[in-house]
Every structure is written in structure tokens, then in C-alpha cells.
Amino acid sequence: MKKTIAIGLSLVLMFAFAAVTFAYPQAAPAEKKEASAKIKQVTGEVTAVDAKAKTITVTKKVKDKAEDTVISVDDKMLADVKQGEKVTVKYTVTDGKNVAKSVKKKEVKVEKKEAPAKKEAAPVAAPAAPAAPEKKKAAGY
């Protein structure tokens, strides 16, 4: 008897949960649009900074050609970037405009050739006396 009540109750719950999941509205199309926007990346030199339009122009060289990319940035990104710096910008295309998601400065590698520092010879400490050998413990419990 208990077994049939348990099976009946589980079937009722299963159908109840199935009805709830089918009744739940589907995801909005706007979410799909955001997911479909691909993040693009450009690495190059900042050739122009326009504070009024809040844009930067990044120039990258491809097979002896210079390609300019104009990207809209926010105030914080705009303050961090200066003309002539090497940057990597990740951006998306929204309504025909390139909108920056992140701007990272590339550090210019400067090779410094320094003369090796002369090390003073530190006094050598006398070797420590060997430790006394440990006694073997008797086998047992």
C-alpha cells in the first residue's frame, strides 16, 4: 500500500514540475543579441585622442599598410591613454560604432645593460659539527 502511494505521489509531482517548466516564458531576444556580439581586438599605436567625441584612433600595421580603427571609450579609459602609446583594445561593434570594453597599455621593453655588480667575498663559516647518530628504536608495538 505504501509503495503505491509513493509511486502515485511521485507521478503527481513529476507532472506538476513538467507543467511549470513548460509554462515558463522563453528568454528575451535582446539577451540573444548581446551574446551574439563578438568581442574584437586591435593592438597598435594610439595616433589620435579626441576628448570631445570620446574616441581614440588605434593604428596597426598589416603587411606594410597602416589600418586605423576609431574606438569609442569612456572617461576613465580616455584619461589613461595618451597619443603615441602602444595599446591593446578589446571592443564590440554596437550600432555601427566600435565601443571599447577594455584598454590595456603595452609596456615598452627597454633593455638595460648593467655591468655585473662585484660581489664581496663573504667570510666562510666553519662547517658545523656532525650530529650524533640516532639510536635505533626497538621494534615492537
TORKOL-4160 file (C-alpha; in steps of 0.2 Angstrom, whole numbers, padded with zeros to 4 digits, m for minus):
141
<pt num="1" X="0000" Y="0000" Z="0000"/>
<pt num="2" X="0014" Y="0012" Z="0005"/>
<pt num="3" X="0023" Y="0008" Z="m0011"/>
<pt num="4" X="0008" Y="0013" Z="m0022"/>
<pt num="5" X="0005" Y="0029" Z="m0013"/>
<pt num="6" X="0024" Y="0034" Z="m0015"/>
<pt num="7" X="0023" Y="0030" Z="m0034"/>
<pt num="8" X="0007" Y="0039" Z="m0036"/>
<pt num="9" X="0013" Y="0054" Z="m0027"/>
<pt num="10" X="0030" Y="0055" Z="m0037"/>
<pt num="11" X="0020" Y="0054" Z="m0053"/>
<pt num="12" X="0009" Y="0069" Z="m0047"/>
<pt num="13" X="0024" Y="0079" Z="m0043"/>
<pt num="14" X="0033" Y="0075" Z="m0059"/>
<pt num="15" X="0018" Y="0081" Z="m0069"/>
<pt num="16" X="0017" Y="0097" Z="m0059"/>
<pt num="17" X="0035" Y="0101" Z="m0062"/>
<pt num="18" X="0034" Y="0097" Z="m0080"/>
<pt num="19" X="0019" Y="0109" Z="m0082"/>
<pt num="20" X="0028" Y="0123" Z="m0073"/>
<pt num="21" X="0044" Y="0122" Z="m0084"/>
<pt num="22" X="0033" Y="0122" Z="m0100"/>
<pt num="23" X="0023" Y="0137" Z="m0093"/>
<pt num="24" X="0039" Y="0147" Z="m0090"/>
<pt num="25" X="0042" Y="0161" Z="m0103"/>
<pt num="26" X="0056" Y="0159" Z="m0115"/>
<pt num="27" X="0072" Y="0171" Z="m0114"/>
<pt num="28" X="0070" Y="0188" Z="m0122"/>
<pt num="29" X="0078" Y="0191" Z="m0139"/>
<pt num="30" X="0088" Y="0205" Z="m0133"/>
<pt num="31" X="0099" Y="0193" Z="m0122"/>
<pt num="32" X="0102" Y="0183" Z="m0138"/>
<pt num="33" X="0108" Y="0199" Z="m0147"/>
<pt num="34" X="0121" Y="0203" Z="m0133"/>
<pt num="35" X="0128" Y="0186" Z="m0134"/>
<pt num="36" X="0130" Y="0186" Z="m0152"/>
<pt num="37" X="0140" Y="0202" Z="m0151"/>
<pt num="38" X="0158" Y="0196" Z="m0154"/>
<pt num="39" X="0172" Y="0204" Z="m0145"/>
<pt num="40" X="0186" Y="0210" Z="m0157"/>
<pt num="41" X="0203" Y="0216" Z="m0153"/>
<pt num="42" X="0216" Y="0228" Z="m0160"/>
<pt num="43" X="0234" Y="0230" Z="m0155"/>
<pt num="44" X="0244" Y="0246" Z="m0161"/>
<pt num="45" X="0249" Y="0263" Z="m0158"/>
<pt num="46" X="0237" Y="0277" Z="m0152"/>
<pt num="47" X="0238" Y="0290" Z="m0166"/>
<pt num="48" X="0224" Y="0302" Z="m0160"/>
<pt num="49" X="0214" Y="0305" Z="m0144"/>
<pt num="50" X="0198" Y="0315" Z="m0146"/>
<pt num="51" X="0192" Y="0321" Z="m0129"/>
<pt num="52" X="0176" Y="0329" Z="m0136"/>
<pt num="53" X="0170" Y="0314" Z="m0146"/>
<pt num="54" X="0177" Y="0302" Z="m0133"/>
<pt num="55" X="0186" Y="0292" Z="m0146"/>
<pt num="56" X="0204" Y="0285" Z="m0149"/>
<pt num="57" X="0211" Y="0280" Z="m0165"/>
<pt num="58" X="0222" Y="0265" Z="m0165"/>
<pt num="59" X="0234" Y="0262" Z="m0180"/>
<pt num="60" X="0241" Y="0244" Z="m0183"/>
<pt num="61" X="0252" Y="0239" Z="m0197"/>
<pt num="62" X="0247" Y="0224" Z="m0208"/>
<pt num="63" X="0258" Y="0219" Z="m0222"/>
<pt num="64" X="0266" Y="0237" Z="m0224"/>
<pt num="65" X="0249" Y="0245" Z="m0223"/>
<pt num="66" X="0243" Y="0256" Z="m0209"/>
<pt num="67" X="0225" Y="0252" Z="m0203"/>
<pt num="68" X="0216" Y="0265" Z="m0192"/>
<pt num="69" X="0202" Y="0259" Z="m0180"/>
<pt num="70" X="0192" Y="0273" Z="m0172"/>
<pt num="71" X="0185" Y="0267" Z="m0155"/>
<pt num="72" X="0173" Y="0275" Z="m0143"/>
<pt num="73" X="0179" Y="0275" Z="m0125"/>
<pt num="74" X="0173" Y="0280" Z="m0108"/>
<pt num="75" X="0181" Y="0294" Z="m0097"/>
<pt num="76" X="0192" Y="0283" Z="m0087"/>
<pt num="77" X="0199" Y="0274" Z="m0102"/>
<pt num="78" X="0201" Y="0291" Z="m0111"/>
<pt num="79" X="0211" Y="0298" Z="m0096"/>
<pt num="80" X="0223" Y="0283" Z="m0096"/>
<pt num="81" X="0228" Y="0284" Z="m0114"/>
<pt num="82" X="0240" Y="0296" Z="m0122"/>
<pt num="83" X="0245" Y="0298" Z="m0140"/>
<pt num="84" X="0260" Y="0288" Z="m0146"/>
<pt num="85" X="0257" Y="0274" Z="m0133"/>
<pt num="86" X="0255" Y="0255" Z="m0138"/>
<pt num="87" X="0239" Y="0248" Z="m0133"/>
<pt num="88" X="0228" Y="0233" Z="m0135"/>
<pt num="89" X="0209" Y="0237" Z="m0136"/>
<pt num="90" X="0195" Y="0224" Z="m0134"/>
<pt num="91" X="0179" Y="0231" Z="m0142"/>
<pt num="92" X="0162" Y="0226" Z="m0149"/>
<pt num="93" X="0153" Y="0234" Z="m0163"/>
<pt num="94" X="0136" Y="0241" Z="m0157"/>
<pt num="95" X="0125" Y="0251" Z="m0169"/>
<pt num="96" X="0139" Y="0253" Z="m0182"/>
<pt num="97" X="0151" Y="0260" Z="m0168"/>
<pt num="98" X="0166" Y="0252" Z="m0161"/>
<pt num="99" X="0164" Y="0253" Z="m0142"/>
<pt num="100" X="0179" Y="0248" Z="m0131"/>
<pt num="101" X="0177" Y="0235" Z="m0117"/>
<pt num="102" X="0195" Y="0237" Z="m0111"/>
<pt num="103" X="0211" Y="0246" Z="m0115"/>
<pt num="104" X="0227" Y="0239" Z="m0109"/>
<pt num="105" X="0244" Y="0248" Z="m0112"/>
<pt num="106" X="0258" Y="0238" Z="m0119"/>
<pt num="107" X="0274" Y="0240" Z="m0109"/>
<pt num="108" X="0289" Y="0246" Z="m0120"/>
<pt num="109" X="0303" Y="0234" Z="m0116"/>
<pt num="110" X="0319" Y="0243" Z="m0113"/>
<pt num="111" X="0334" Y="0233" Z="m0112"/>
<pt num="112" X="0346" Y="0239" Z="m0099"/>
<pt num="113" X="0364" Y="0233" Z="m0100"/>
<pt num="114" X="0371" Y="0235" Z="m0082"/>
<pt num="115" X="0389" Y="0230" Z="m0078"/>
<pt num="116" X="0388" Y="0215" Z="m0066"/>
<pt num="117" X="0390" Y="0220" Z="m0048"/>
<pt num="118" X="0405" Y="0214" Z="m0040"/>
<pt num="119" X="0401" Y="0203" Z="m0025"/>
<pt num="120" X="0412" Y="0204" Z="m0010"/>
<pt num="121" X="0418" Y="0188" Z="m0004"/>
<pt num="122" X="0409" Y="0184" Z="0012"/>
<pt num="123" X="0418" Y="0175" Z="0026"/>
<pt num="124" X="0416" Y="0157" Z="0025"/>
<pt num="125" X="0408" Y="0149" Z="0041"/>
<pt num="126" X="0417" Y="0134" Z="0048"/>
<pt num="127" X="0407" Y="0118" Z="0045"/>
<pt num="128" X="0395" Y="0113" Z="0059"/>
<pt num="129" X="0400" Y="0098" Z="0069"/>
<pt num="130" X="0391" Y="0082" Z="0063"/>
<pt num="131" X="0376" Y="0077" Z="0074"/>
<pt num="132" X="0377" Y="0062" Z="0085"/>
<pt num="133" X="0369" Y="0047" Z="0077"/>
<pt num="134" X="0352" Y="0042" Z="0082"/>
<pt num="135" X="0349" Y="0027" Z="0092"/>
<pt num="136" X="0339" Y="0013" Z="0084"/>
<pt num="137" X="0322" Y="0010" Z="0092"/>
<pt num="138" X="0317" Y="m0007" Z="0096"/>
<pt num="139" X="0304" Y="m0015" Z="0085"/>
<pt num="140" X="0288" Y="m0018" Z="0094"/>
<pt num="141" X="0271" Y="m0012" Z="0097"/>
